[in-house]
Amino acid sequence: MERTPYELKVFRTQCCFTIFSIHSPFQRKASHSERKGGVTTSQEKVNILLQAYVSQEVIDDFALISDMAYVAQNGGRIIRALLEIAFSRKLANISMVLLGMSKAIEKRLWPYEHPLRQSDLKAETLYRLQEWAGDWTVQELLTLDAASLGQLIHMNEPQGQAVLKAAKQLPLLQVDYRLRPLSHDVVNVSIHLTRSFVWNAKSHGTSEPFWVWIESHEGETILQLGHIIVRPLTERTKLDFTVAISTSMRPPFLTIRVACDRWIGADIEVYVPFDSIIMPASTQSHTPLLSMPLLSTSIIEQPALRESLLQEIPVFDAIQTQAYWTMIKTCHHALLCAPSGNGKSTLAKILTV
């Protein structure tokens, strides 16, 4: 029997729980409370305790309660550290999984559970919502009115209004984008993020952080990464990303992913197709670097400048040698582009004296 995408995600999450549970502080802590007939390794114990913490299981043993608190506290810290490593290495899939794991520990809620469990709805309303509208997304719930929502979850209109109010407070952003080619292999992606939720100081505090990144069409590599903070007065935010495109094999699309740093279920992905974009043709307008004998700085006509440069730079480098005649001896327009440390400032200094 094939696994559903949700089952695969949960399985991958559990595997990650086991991987970081071999961290030495967990091993030392878990080994203190092992019992006969129970788990055989500290990794298994940490895995079980962490999942019990997220599932909000009630434990009666005082030693296990202490162990579970220790595991939960350090688990969130280690996952956040792993998330920073994944971001630095541009790992899109792993970053998304680790971010979901981190929020699961902080909220004590599994990613496959309904996002409105993070709200202050009554227990009976949450049960009816999970029972009768468990497969409805928050965006789909927002298309209904209070009466229709109450009828959907087999409750009255006031309870439907409470569900609608909670759905409107889930921090979601509307994503719009615009593509602009900069060259034959570089495109500018301008992303406009509009707040589409109702701010509640009790639920959101003073700010809501979001991660925004562009990933490859395979979903494996983060091409550009950004971090924004939405505040009560923030209505619209703009981000500009520059993305290099392979000229040999243009990707069919890119993916814009917006993920809330605190709330489960507040993640949005938008596919950016490249079907309609027309990239400019490749040009070879740069001048090739020629193999020429290096010029001595003694050819500088200004005596004071010549004496000061002779002490530091006895000869020009290859780029300065090739550009010297055009830049200094002619009146032609010229653009000099070179990596840092190749003497562009020195030529500019000669020109201004």
VOBA-1610 file (N, C-alpha, C; in pm, whole numbers, padded with zeros to 5 digits, always signed):
BEGIN
Met+00085-00120+00000Met+00000+00000+00000Met+00088+00124+00000Glu+00062+00215-00091Glu+00143+00336-00102Glu+00105+00436+00007Arg+00206+00509+00052Arg+00183+00611+00153Arg+00131+00738+00087Thr+00046+00809+00159Thr-00001+00938+00112Thr+00107+01042+00140Pro+00101+01159+00074Pro+00202+01263+00101Pro+00209+01300+00248Tyr+00096+01306+00320Tyr+00100+01337+00462Tyr+00172+01229+00540Glu+00148+01102+00505Glu+00216+00993+00576Glu+00366+00998+00550Leu+00404+01028+00428Leu+00547+01040+00398Leu+00610+01154+00476Lys+00538+01263+00490Lys+00592+01377+00564Lys+00609+01342+00712Val+00508+01274+00769Val+00518+01235+00909Val+00631+01135+00929Phe+00643+01040+00836Phe+00750+00941+00846Phe+00885+01009+00840Arg+00902+01106+00749Arg+01027+01178+00737Arg+01054+01259+00864Thr+00948+01316+00925Thr+00965+01390+01049Thr+01012+01299+01161Gln+00953+01180+01172Gln+00992+01087+01276Gln+01136+01042+01257Cys+01177+01022+01133Cys+01317+00984+01107Cys+01411+01094+01155Cys+01373+01221+01131Cys+01458+01331+01176Cys+01463+01336+01328Phe+01351+01305+01395Phe+01352+01299+01541Phe+01457+01200+01589Thr+01463+01083+01523Thr+01558+00981+01565Thr+01701+01025+01537Ile+01722+01096+01427Ile+01858+01137+01391Ile+01916+01231+01496Phe+01841+01336+01537Phe+01903+01431+01628Phe+01894+01383+01773Ser+01822+01272+01800Ser+01816+01222+01936Ser+01944+01154+01980Ile+02040+01133+01887Ile+02166+01072+01925Ile+02264+01176+01978His+02218+01303+01988His+02304+01409+02044His+02344+01371+02186Ser+02469+01391+02221Ser+02523+01339+02346Ser+02450+01388+02471Pro+02404+01515+02484Pro+02330+01552+02604Pro+02205+01469+02623Phe+02136+01436+02510Phe+02018+01352+02521Phe+02056+01212+02568Gln+02167+01160+02518Gln+02210+01028+02558Gln+02236+01023+02709Arg+02304+01125+02761Arg+02335+01126+02903Arg+02208+01138+02985Lys+02115+01222+02943Lys+01993+01241+03020Lys+01903+01119+03013Ala+01890+01063+02893Ala+01799+00951+02877Ala+01847+00828+02949Ser+01977+00809+02963Ser+02029+00689+03025Ser+02001+00685+03174His+01960+00798+03235His+01937+00801+03379His+01808+00730+03419Ser+01711+00723+03328Ser+01578+00678+03366Ser+01531+00556+03288Glu+01622+00479+03233Glu+01582+00360+03159Glu+01529+00255+03255Arg+01425+00187+03216Arg+01360+00086+03298Arg+01367-00050+03229Lys+01360-00154+03310Lys+01360-00288+03254Lys+01230-00312+03179Gly+01241-00381+03067Gly+01124-00410+02986Gly+01079-00296+02899Gly+01150-00183+02901Gly+01112-00068+02820Gly+01195-00060+02694Val+01231+00062+02656Val+01310+00081+02536Val+01452+00030+02559Thr+01518-00005+02452Thr+01652-00064+02463Thr+01762+00038+02445Thr+01735+00149+02379Thr+01839+00251+02357Thr+01786+00387+02397Ser+01880+00477+02426Ser+01841+00613+02463Ser+01778+00686+02345Gln+01820+00651+02222Gln+01760+00715+02104Gln+01611+00684+02095Glu+01574+00561+02124Glu+01432+00525+02120Glu+01354+00599+02228Lys+01414+00614+02344Lys+01345+00683+02453Lys+01323+00830+02420Val+01427+00895+02368Val+01414+01035+02331Val+01309+01052+02223Asn+01308+00963+02126Asn+01210+00968+02017Asn+01069+00959+02074Ile+01047+00864+02165Ile+00913+00844+02223Ile+00873+00963+02309Leu+00965+01013+02391Leu+00934+01126+02477Leu+00902+01252+02397Leu+00976+01274+02291Leu+00953+01394+02210Leu+00819+01386+02139Gln+00786+01268+02085Gln+00656+01253+02020Gln+00542+01261+02121Ala+00566+01209+02243Ala+00464+01221+02347Ala+00441+01367+02385Tyr+00549+01444+02387Tyr+00536+01587+02419Tyr+00455+01660+02313Val+00485+01634+02185Val+00410+01700+02077Val+00265+01656+02078Ser+00238+01529+02109Ser+00101+01477+02111Ser+00026+01515+02238Gln+00092+01587+02331Gln+00031+01631+02456Gln-00018+01514+02540Glu+00062+01408+02543Glu+00029+01293+02625Glu+00054+01325+02773Val-00027+01265+02860Val-00014+01285+03004Val+00071+01173+03062Ile+00179+01208+03132Ile+00270+01111+03191Ile+00262+01124+03343Asp+00254+01010+03412Asp+00240+01008+03557Asp+00373+00997+03629Asp+00473+00936+03565Asp+00601+00914+03630Asp+00678+01047+03637Phe+00722+01086+03758Phe+00789+01215+03776Phe+00923+01219+03703Ala+00995+01106+03701Ala+01124+01104+03632Ala+01105+01123+03482Leu+01002+01060+03427Leu+00976+01075+03284Leu+00927+01216+03251Ile+00853+01277+03344Ile+00810+01416+03321Ile+00931+01508+03312Ser+01028+01486+03400Ser+01150+01567+03396Ser+01228+01541+03268Asp+01238+01413+03229Asp+01309+01380+03105Asp+01240+01442+02984Met+01107+01438+02982Met+01034+01491+02867Met+01052+01643+02857Ala+01053+01712+02971Ala+01076+01857+02968Ala+01215+01889+02916Tyr+01314+01808+02959Tyr+01451+01831+02912Tyr+01462+01805+02762Val+01400+01697+02716Val+01406+01662+02573Val+01336+01769+02490Ala+01220+01817+02535Ala+01146+01917+02458Ala+01222+02049+02451Gln+01281+02089+02564Gln+01354+02217+02566Gln+01474+02214+02473Asn+01553+02108+02481Asn+01673+02100+02397Asn+01642+02058+02254Gly+01530+01986+02236Gly+01492+01946+02100Gly+01465+02065+02012Gly+01387+02162+02064Gly+01361+02282+01986Gly+01486+02360+01955Arg+01577+02366+02053Arg+01702+02441+02032Arg+01787+02375+01925Ile+01798+02242+01929Ile+01882+02171+01831Ile+01821+02179+01692Ile+01690+02169+01682Ile+01626+02176+01551Ile+01644+02315+01490Arg+01638+02419+01572Arg+01661+02554+01520Arg+01805+02569+01470Ala+01899+02506+01540Ala+02037+02510+01493Ala+02051+02435+01361Leu+01986+02319+01351Leu+01989+02245+01224Leu+01922+02323+01112Leu+01818+02399+01146Leu+01751+02481+01044Leu+01844+02588+00991Glu+01922+02652+01078Glu+02018+02751+01033Glu+02123+02688+00942Ile+02165+02566+00974Ile+02262+02497+00889Ile+02200+02466+00754Ala+02075+02420+00753Ala+02009+02388+00626Ala+01991+02512+00540Phe+01957+02626+00603Phe+01945+02750+00527Phe+02080+02791+00468Ser+02186+02778+00547Ser+02318+02819+00499Ser+02366+02732+00384Arg+02322+02607+00380Arg+02361+02515+00273Arg+02258+02509+00161Lys+02155+02595+00168Lys+02056+02608+00060Lys+01980+02478+00036Leu+01944+02407+00141Leu+01871+02280+00130Leu+01722+02307+00149Ala+01646+02308+00041Ala+01506+02350+00046Ala+01420+02248+00120Asn+01425+02121+00079Asn+01339+02020+00140Asn+01367+02005+00289Ile+01495+01996+00325Ile+01530+01976+00465Ile+01493+02098+00547Ser+01508+02218+00490Ser+01470+02339+00563Ser+01321+02340+00595Met+01240+02299+00498Met+01096+02299+00521Met+01057+02198+00627Val+01118+02080+00624Val+01088+01977+00723Val+01131+02022+00862Leu+01252+02078+00874Leu+01301+02122+01004Leu+01218+02237+01059Leu+01173+02328+00972Leu+01088+02438+01018Leu+00956+02383+01070Gly+00900+02283+01001Gly+00777+02221+01048Gly+00796+02149+01181Met+00910+02081+01197Met+00939+02013+01323Met+00953+02113+01437Ser+01020+02223+01411Ser+01039+02325+01514Ser+00906+02381+01560Lys+00818+02412+01465Lys+00687+02465+01502Lys+00602+02360+01572Ala+00619+02233+01535Ala+00544+02125+01601Ala+00580+02116+01748Ile+00709+02130+01780Ile+00752+02124+01920Ile+00706+02248+01996Glu+00717+02365+01934Glu+00678+02488+02002Glu+00527+02494+02026Lys+00448+02448+01928Lys+00303+02453+01939Lys+00243+02326+01999Arg+00325+02219+02012Arg+00276+02089+02056Arg+00159+02045+01968Leu+00183+02050+01839Leu+00081+02019+01740Leu+00148+01959+01618Trp+00096+01847+01569Trp+00155+01782+01453Trp+00119+01858+01325Pro+00207+01858+01226Pro+00178+01934+01102Pro+00053+01887+01029Tyr+00012+01760+01047Tyr-00105+01711+00974Tyr-00236+01744+01045Glu-00230+01798+01166Glu-00352+01836+01236Glu-00403+01970+01183His-00530+01999+01213His-00592+02119+01157His-00526+02244+01214Pro-00491+02342+01130Pro-00422+02463+01178Pro-00500+02543+01281Leu-00635+02535+01278Leu-00714+02614+01371Leu-00709+02560+01513Arg-00640+02448+01536Arg-00615+02402+01672Arg-00524+02498+01748Gln-00456+02587+01676Gln-00371+02688+01741Gln-00452+02805+01793Ser-00580+02811+01760Ser-00665+02922+01804Ser-00727+02888+01939Asp-00810+02980+01989Asp-00874+02961+02119Asp-01017+02911+02105Leu-01045+02831+02002Leu-01178+02774+01985Leu-01206+02673+02096Lys-01332+02652+02124Lys-01372+02555+02225Lys-01337+02413+02180Ala-01320+02325+02278Ala-01282+02188+02247Ala-01386+02118+02161Glu-01514+02141+02191Glu-01619+02077+02112Glu-01620+02129+01969Thr-01596+02259+01952Thr-01590+02316+01817Thr-01472+02259+01739Leu-01358+02246+01803Leu-01242+02187+01737Leu-01267+02042+01698Tyr-01336+01968+01785Tyr-01367+01828+01753Tyr-01459+01820+01633Arg-01563+01902+01630Arg-01655+01902+01515Arg-01583+01948+01388Leu-01496+02046+01403Leu-01422+02094+01286Leu-01332+01985+01229Gln-01263+01912+01317Gln-01178+01803+01271Gln-01261+01688+01213Glu-01378+01666+01270Glu-01461+01554+01228Glu-01528+01579+01094Trp-01583+01698+01073Trp-01664+01725+00955Trp-01594+01812+00851Ala-01487+01882+00889Ala-01417+01968+00792Ala-01266+01950+00803Gly-01225+01827+00839Gly-01082+01802+00855Gly-01003+01814+00726Asp-01066+01789+00612Asp-00996+01797+00484Asp-01013+01933+00416Trp-01076+02027+00484Trp-01091+02163+00429Trp-00971+02247+00470Thr-00915+02320+00374Thr-00807+02413+00407Thr-00866+02541+00466Val-00781+02620+00528Val-00828+02747+00585Val-00877+02840+00475Gln-00809+02838+00360Gln-00854+02923+00250Gln-00994+02883+00203Glu-01024+02754+00204Glu-01158+02709+00164Glu-01262+02745+00269Leu-01226+02740+00396Leu-01320+02780+00500Leu-01355+02928+00490Leu-01258+03008+00446Leu-01281+03153+00436Leu-01379+03190+00325Thr-01408+03098+00234Thr-01503+03126+00126Thr-01648+03112+00173Leu-01671+03057+00293Leu-01806+03037+00344Leu-01841+03147+00444Asp-01971+03167+00464Asp-02016+03259+00567Asp-02039+03184+00697Ala-02076+03257+00801Ala-02089+03195+00934Ala-02197+03088+00936Ala-02310+03114+00871Ala-02417+03015+00871Ala-02376+02887+00799Ser-02309+02901+00685Ser-02264+02783+00611Ser-02158+02706+00688Leu-02068+02777+00758Leu-01968+02709+00839Leu-02032+02633+00954Gly-02132+02696+01019Gly-02201+02626+01127Gly-02272+02503+01078Gln-02330+02510+00960Gln-02396+02393+00902Gln-02294+02286+00863Leu-02176+02328+00816Leu-02073+02233+00774Leu-02024+02150+00892Ile-02005+02211+01007Ile-01952+02138+01123Ile-02065+02088+01214His-02191+02094+01164His-02306+02044+01238His-02322+02116+01372Met-02306+02250+01367Met-02328+02333+01484Met-02409+02455+01442Asn-02429+02549+01534Asn-02510+02666+01504Asn-02427+02776+01441Glu-02495+02886+01406Glu-02428+02998+01338Glu-02324+03068+01426Pro-02349+03089+01557Pro-02244+03153+01640Pro-02113+03073+01643Gln-02123+02941+01644Gln-02000+02861+01639Gln-01934+02871+01502Gly-02015+02882+01398Gly-01958+02904+01266Gly-01889+03039+01256Gln-01944+03141+01324Gln-01880+03272+01327Gln-01748+03265+01402Ala-01741+03186+01509Ala-01616+03171+01583Ala-01509+03103+01497Val-01549+03004+01420Val-01454+02938+01330Val-01407+03035+01222Leu-01498+03114+01168Leu-01461+03211+01065Leu-01367+03316+01121Lys-01389+03361+01244Lys-01301+03459+01306Lys-01161+03401+01327Ala-01155+03275+01371Ala-01024+03211+01391Ala-00951+03191+01259Ala-01026+03158+01154Ala-00963+03138+01022Ala-00906+03268+00968Lys-00975+03379+00995Lys-00926+03508+00946Lys-00801+03553+01020Gln-00774+03498+01138Gln-00658+03539+01216Gln-00535+03452+01188Leu-00549+03345+01109Leu-00432+03266+01074Leu-00342+03349+00983Pro-00214+03370+01020Pro-00128+03463+00944Pro-00089+03410+00807Leu-00165+03452+00707Leu-00139+03417+00568Leu-00111+03544+00489Leu-00023+03533+00392Leu+00012+03646+00306Leu-00028+03615+00163Gln-00080+03716+00096Gln-00109+03703-00047Gln+00018+03733-00126Val+00051+03644-00219Val+00177+03653-00292Val+00150+03692-00436Asp+00211+03802-00480Asp+00210+03843-00621Asp+00356+03860-00665Tyr+00381+03833-00792Tyr+00519+03842-00839Tyr+00523+03902-00979Arg+00642+03948-01015Arg+00666+04003-01149Arg+00806+03964-01192Leu+00820+03912-01313Leu+00949+03871-01367Leu+01002+03978-01461Arg+01133+04004-01450Arg+01196+04103-01538Arg+01335+04052-01577Pro+01356+04017-01703Pro+01488+03970-01745Pro+01592+04081-01735Leu+01708+04048-01678Leu+01818+04142-01670Leu+01925+04114-01774Ser+01942+03990-01810Ser+02036+03949-01915Ser+01989+03814-01967His+02073+03752-02051His+02031+03626-02110His+02023+03512-02009Asp+02088+03527-01891Asp+02088+03420-01792Asp+02057+03469-01651Val+02004+03590-01639Val+01969+03645-01507Val+01830+03707-01516Val+01746+03676-01416Val+01610+03731-01412Val+01585+03790-01273Asn+01515+03901-01271Asn+01475+03964-01145Asn+01333+03920-01111Val+01316+03869-00989Val+01184+03827-00940Val+01141+03925-00832Ser+01042+04006-00862Ser+00990+04103-00767Ser+00866+04044-00700Ile+00873+04026-00568Ile+00766+03961-00493Ile+00696+04065-00407His+00564+04071-00419His+00481+04162-00339His+00399+04077-00243Leu+00416+04102-00114Leu+00346+04027-00010Leu+00246+04119+00059Thr+00120+04080+00055Thr+00012+04159+00114Thr-00048+04083+00231Arg-00062+04151+00342Arg-00122+04086+00460Arg-00269+04059+00435Ser-00310+03933+00453Ser-00448+03894+00428Ser-00513+03834+00552Phe-00466+03870+00670Phe-00526+03819+00793Phe-00555+03935+00887Val-00643+03909+00981Val-00683+04010+01080Val-00588+04002+01198Trp-00529+04116+01232Trp-00430+04116+01340Trp-00501+04111+01476Asn-00450+04022+01562Asn-00500+04008+01697Asn-00380+04014+01791Ala-00375+04118+01873Ala-00258+04137+01960Ala-00238+04020+02055Lys-00348+03956+02097Lys-00336+03843+02189Lys-00272+03724+02121Ser-00303+03700+01995Ser-00252+03583+01924Ser-00118+03611+01855His-00103+03731+01799His+00015+03761+01718His+00121+03843+01790Gly+00086+03903+01903Gly+00184+03985+01973Gly+00212+04113+01896Thr+00338+04151+01891Thr+00377+04275+01823Thr+00432+04253+01683Ser+00462+04129+01645Ser+00519+04102+01512Ser+00502+03956+01477Glu+00507+03929+01347Glu+00503+03792+01296Glu+00616+03776+01193Pro+00715+03692+01221Pro+00825+03672+01124Pro+00788+03569+01017Phe+00838+03592+00896Phe+00814+03502+00783Phe+00946+03476+00712Trp+00962+03354+00662Trp+01072+03318+00573Trp+01019+03318+00430Val+01093+03380+00341Val+01056+03385+00199Val+01177+03339+00119Trp+01157+03238+00035Trp+01268+03194-00050Trp+01217+03145-00184Ile+01309+03146-00279Ile+01284+03092-00413Ile+01365+02965-00426Glu+01301+02856-00463Glu+01369+02728-00476Glu+01359+02676-00618Ser+01447+02585-00652Ser+01450+02527-00786Ser+01325+02443-00811His+01301+02412-00938His+01179+02338-00970His+01181+02197-00914Glu+01299+02141-00885Glu+01303+02010-00821Glu+01270+02018-00673Gly+01271+02139-00615Gly+01243+02154-00474Gly+01358+02116-00384Glu+01480+02117-00436Glu+01596+02073-00358Glu+01687+02186-00316Thr+01696+02292-00395Thr+01794+02398-00372Thr+01724+02532-00351Ile+01766+02606-00247Ile+01719+02742-00226Ile+01807+02836-00308Leu+01745+02905-00403Leu+01820+02996-00489Leu+01839+03133-00424Gln+01738+03183-00357Gln+01746+03310-00284Gln+01661+03298-00158Leu+01708+03360-00050Leu+01640+03350+00078Leu+01625+03488+00140Gly+01509+03513+00198Gly+01483+03640+00266Gly+01403+03618+00393His+01408+03714+00483His+01335+03708+00610His+01269+03842+00633Ile+01139+03842+00657Ile+01065+03965+00679Ile+00990+03957+00811Ile+00956+04072+00865Ile+00878+04080+00988Ile+00755+04166+00959Val+00639+04108+00981Val+00512+04177+00959Val+00464+04231+01094Arg+00433+04359+01097Arg+00386+04425+01219Arg+00240+04470+01201Pro+00176+04515+01308Pro+00033+04551+01297Pro+00003+04653+01189Leu+00096+04745+01162Leu+00071+04849+01062Leu+00124+04809+00924Thr+00184+04692+00912Thr+00237+04648+00782Thr+00123+04594+00696Glu+00108+04653+00579Glu+00005+04607+00485Glu+00066+04539+00363Arg+00181+04587+00319Arg+00240+04535+00196Arg+00392+04542+00207Thr+00459+04437+00162Thr+00604+04429+00165Thr+00653+04383+00028Lys+00765+04440-00016Lys+00821+04406-00146Lys+00962+04350-00128Leu+00990+04242-00198Leu+01122+04181-00201Leu+01167+04165-00345Asp+01293+04192-00371Asp+01351+04175-00504Asp+01462+04072-00496Phe+01450+03967-00576Phe+01550+03862-00582Phe+01607+03855-00723Thr+01736+03831-00733Thr+01802+03810-00861Thr+01842+03664-00871Val+01794+03598-00975Val+01813+03453-00989Val+01885+03425-01120Ala+01989+03344-01114Ala+02061+03301-01233Ala+01989+03182-01296Ile+01974+03187-01428Ile+01904+03083-01503Ile+02003+03013-01594Ser+01999+02882-01594Ser+02087+02805-01682Ser+02048+02827-01828Thr+02148+02860-01910Thr+02120+02882-02052Thr+02111+02752-02130Ser+02176+02647-02083Ser+02172+02520-02155Ser+02038+02450-02139Met+01980+02455-02018Met+01851+02391-01994Met+01770+02480-01900Arg+01683+02560-01959Arg+01601+02650-01878Arg+01501+02569-01797Pro+01488+02595-01666Pro+01390+02522-01585Pro+01248+02559-01624Pro+01155+02465-01612Pro+01015+02497-01650Pro+00950+02599-01557Phe+00992+02603-01431Phe+00933+02696-01336Phe+01025+02706-01214Leu+00999+02807-01133Leu+01058+02821-01000Leu+00945+02824-00898Thr+00979+02806-00774Thr+00878+02804-00668Thr+00910+02912-00565Ile+00811+02997-00539Ile+00819+03094-00430Ile+00752+03033-00308Arg+00824+03026-00199Arg+00769+02967-00076Arg+00772+03071+00036Val+00658+03090+00097Val+00643+03181+00211Val+00599+03099+00331Ala+00679+03099+00437Ala+00651+03015+00553Ala+00655+03102+00679Cys+00548+03096+00757Cys+00545+03165+00884Cys+00637+03094+00982Asp+00710+03170+01061Asp+00809+03113+01151Asp+00746+03055+01277Arg+00620+03087+01305Arg+00559+03044+01432Arg+00435+02959+01415Trp+00358+02979+01310Trp+00227+02916+01297Trp+00233+02798+01200Ile+00170+02689+01239Ile+00156+02572+01154Ile+00042+02595+01056Gly+00060+02555+00932Gly-00044+02569+00831Gly-00047+02706+00766Ala+00048+02794+00799Ala+00053+02928+00741Ala+00164+02936+00636Asp+00174+02832+00554Asp+00277+02824+00451Asp+00211+02831+00313Ile+00273+02904+00223Ile+00219+02923+00089Ile+00330+02897-00013Glu+00297+02825-00118Glu+00391+02807-00229Glu+00324+02848-00359Val+00399+02922-00439Val+00349+02974-00566Val+00447+02934-00675Tyr+00394+02872-00780Tyr+00477+02831-00893Tyr+00491+02946-00992Val+00615+02970-01035Val+00645+03079-01128Val+00687+03016-01261Pro+00597+03004-01358Pro+00634+02941-01486Pro+00718+03034-01571Phe+00800+02974-01656Phe+00886+03049-01747Phe+00837+03038-01892Asp+00711+03004-01910Asp+00661+02983-02046Asp+00653+03114-02124Ser+00610+03221-02059Ser+00582+03345-02132Ser+00698+03444-02128Ile+00800+03419-02050Ile+00909+03515-02039Ile+01005+03501-02158Ile+01047+03613-02212Ile+01139+03615-02326Ile+01271+03674-02277Met+01374+03591-02276Met+01505+03635-02230Met+01582+03698-02346Pro+01660+03804-02321Pro+01741+03864-02429Pro+01848+03770-02478Ala+01892+03793-02599Ala+01995+03708-02659Ala+02129+03732-02590Ser+02211+03630-02591Ser+02343+03640-02531Ser+02433+03729-02618Thr+02510+03815-02552Thr+02601+03905-02623Thr+02743+03887-02572Gln+02839+03918-02657Gln+02981+03913-02620Gln+03041+04052-02637Ser+02996+04146-02556Ser+03039+04285-02570Ser+03165+04315-02491His+03212+04223-02408His+03331+04253-02329His+03456+04233-02414Thr+03561+04300-02377Thr+03689+04290-02447Thr+03773+04178-02387Pro+03825+04089-02466Pro+03908+03981-02409Pro+04039+04037-02355Leu+04091+03974-02253Leu+04217+04015-02192Leu+04333+03963-02277Leu+04414+04055-02326Leu+04523+04019-02416Leu+04651+03992-02337Ser+04737+03912-02397Ser+04868+03884-02338Ser+04966+03992-02382Met+04991+04089-02295Met+05075+04205-02329Met+05183+04223-02223Pro+05298+04281-02261Pro+05401+04314-02161Pro+05348+04419-02065Leu+05373+04402-01937Leu+05321+04493-01836Leu+05391+04628-01843Leu+05312+04737-01837Leu+05365+04872-01842Leu+05423+04912-01706Ser+05529+04990-01709Ser+05586+05045-01587Ser+05511+05171-01548Thr+05495+05194-01419Thr+05428+05315-01373Thr+05511+05442-01396Ser+05633+05425-01448Ser+05717+05542-01479Ser+05665+05621-01597Ile+05569+05564-01674Ile+05514+05635-01789Ile+05413+05741-01748Ile+05374+05746-01620Ile+05278+05847-01574Ile+05342+05985-01586Glu+05270+06080-01641Glu+05324+06212-01671Glu+05328+06302-01548Gln+05239+06283-01451Gln+05238+06369-01334Gln+05352+06326-01240Pro+05448+06414-01215Pro+05565+06374-01134Pro+05531+06329-00993Ala+05448+06404-00925Ala+05416+06369-00786Ala+05346+06235-00777Leu+05249+06212-00868Leu+05176+06085-00869Leu+05268+05970-00909Arg+05355+05998-01005Arg+05448+05893-01051Arg+05540+05849-00937Glu+05593+05944-00861Glu+05684+05910-00752Glu+05613+05829-00642Ser+05490+05866-00612Ser+05417+05794-00507Ser+05379+05653-00550Leu+05345+05637-00679Leu+05306+05504-00726Leu+05427+05414-00748Leu+05541+05473-00785Leu+05660+05389-00806Leu+05703+05318-00678Gln+05677+05378-00565Gln+05715+05315-00439Gln+05623+05198-00403Glu+05498+05204-00449Glu+05402+05099-00413Glu+05378+05002-00530Ile+05367+05055-00652Ile+05333+04973-00769Ile+05438+04998-00876Pro+05537+04914-00888Pro+05639+04937-00991Pro+05586+04918-01133Val+05492+04826-01151Val+05433+04801-01285Val+05282+04788-01271Phe+05212+04819-01380Phe+05069+04797-01384Phe+05041+04647-01401Asp+04920+04605-01360Asp+04882+04466-01385Asp+04828+04453-01527Ala+04781+04335-01563Ala+04739+04308-01702Ala+04620+04393-01742Ile+04521+04409-01653Ile+04402+04488-01688Ile+04438+04635-01698Gln+04519+04686-01608Gln+04560+04827-01615Gln+04643+04854-01740Thr+04730+04760-01774Thr+04814+04777-01893Thr+04730+04786-02019Gln+04629+04700-02032Gln+04547+04699-02152Gln+04454+04820-02158Ala+04408+04868-02045Ala+04313+04979-02045Ala+04380+05116-02039Tyr+04512+05122-02016Tyr+04578+05250-01990Tyr+04565+05346-02108Trp+04597+05301-02228Trp+04597+05392-02343Trp+04457+05447-02369Thr+04355+05358-02366Thr+04219+05403-02393Thr+04168+05499-02285Met+04198+05468-02161Met+04146+05548-02052Met+04220+05681-02036Ile+04351+05682-02060Ile+04431+05800-02029Ile+04459+05885-02152Lys+04488+05823-02267Lys+04537+05894-02384Lys+04430+05925-02487Thr+04310+05874-02474Thr+04205+05900-02573Thr+04086+05964-02505Cys+03996+06015-02589Cys+03872+06076-02539Cys+03752+05985-02561His+03777+05859-02589His+03668+05765-02616His+03596+05729-02485His+03468+05696-02500His+03390+05646-02386His+03436+05503-02356Ala+03453+05472-02231Ala+03500+05339-02193Ala+03441+05302-02058Leu+03407+05174-02043Leu+03358+05119-01917Leu+03455+05011-01873Leu+03516+05029-01757Leu+03613+04935-01706Leu+03550+04854-01593Cys+03535+04724-01615Cys+03477+04633-01516Cys+03578+04523-01486Ala+03607+04501-01362Ala+03703+04398-01323Ala+03677+04361-01178Pro+03723+04244-01136Pro+03706+04205-00995Pro+03777+04301-00901Ser+03741+04294-00775Ser+03801+04381-00675Ser+03951+04353-00664Gly+04030+04463-00650Gly+04174+04449-00636Gly+04251+04446-00766Asn+04187+04486-00877Asn+04255+04484-01007Asn+04294+04623-01056Gly+04292+04724-00971Gly+04349+04854-01005Gly+04256+04952-01071Lys+04126+04933-01062Lys+04034+05029-01122Lys+04046+05165-01054Ser+04058+05163-00922Ser+04070+05290-00849Ser+04200+05363-00883Thr+04305+05290-00912Thr+04433+05353-00948Thr+04420+05428-01080Leu+04354+05365-01180Leu+04333+05436-01307Leu+04244+05556-01289Ala+04142+05544-01205Ala+04054+05658-01180Ala+04131+05772-01112Lys+04225+05737-01027Lys+04305+05838-00960Lys+04393+05913-01059Ile+04449+05837-01155Ile+04533+05902-01259Ile+04449+05996-01344Leu+04327+05957-01374Leu+04240+06039-01457Leu+04201+06170-01387Thr+04186+06167-01258Thr+04137+06286-01187Thr+04248+06384-01153Val+04375+06343-01163Val+04486+06432-01128Val+04514+06525-01245
//
